[in-house]
Each structure stands twice: as C-alpha cells, then as structure tokens.
C-alpha cells in the first residue's frame, strides 16, 4: 500500500533550500520515493493560517517513509531545514 510524507512548511528564509533540495532529492530516490506535489497551497478552508509551502512525497509503503525519515543521512538535512523553516510532517497511508 502506498504511503505519503506530507510536509507543511512555514518559511523564515530560503538560504537553505538549494543545498537541501539537491541532497533531499537523492535521499528520496534512495527509498523509492517520488515528489508528487510541491507548491504554495490555495487555502479552501482552515482554522490555522496556511503554510507557505506543501510537499507530498509518495513511497511504496509506510515502512519506506519511516526508513527515509530515520536514515542517518536525513539528520543533517533536518537541521538545515529547521534553520530556515518550521514544518509539520505527516505520514499518511494510501487507500
């Protein structure tokens, strides 16, 4: 069953994005993931303010999402991301 990593980001700066994007693309590929959506959201309804960006990454299984997230190579990327943004990151199972 497919599973999705869904990130909602609030940006403080964009200084980190180039390095992060290049390295994260490699890490996503390592776990068979594919970015299927990435943009500023169009808010239809919400209680909280909309994030600046939303990213949806599809993986083959929830276990692949967890392995990607727990990979030791992900740790420095998490720190880099946190240097310029705040994120809510969710694992959602497909149907």
Secondary structure, DSSP 8 states (H G I E B T S, - for coil): --EEEEEEEEES-STTHHHHHHHHHHHHHHTT-EEEEEE----SS-SS---SEEEEEEESSHHHHHHHHH-HHHHHHHHHHHTTEEEEEEEEE--
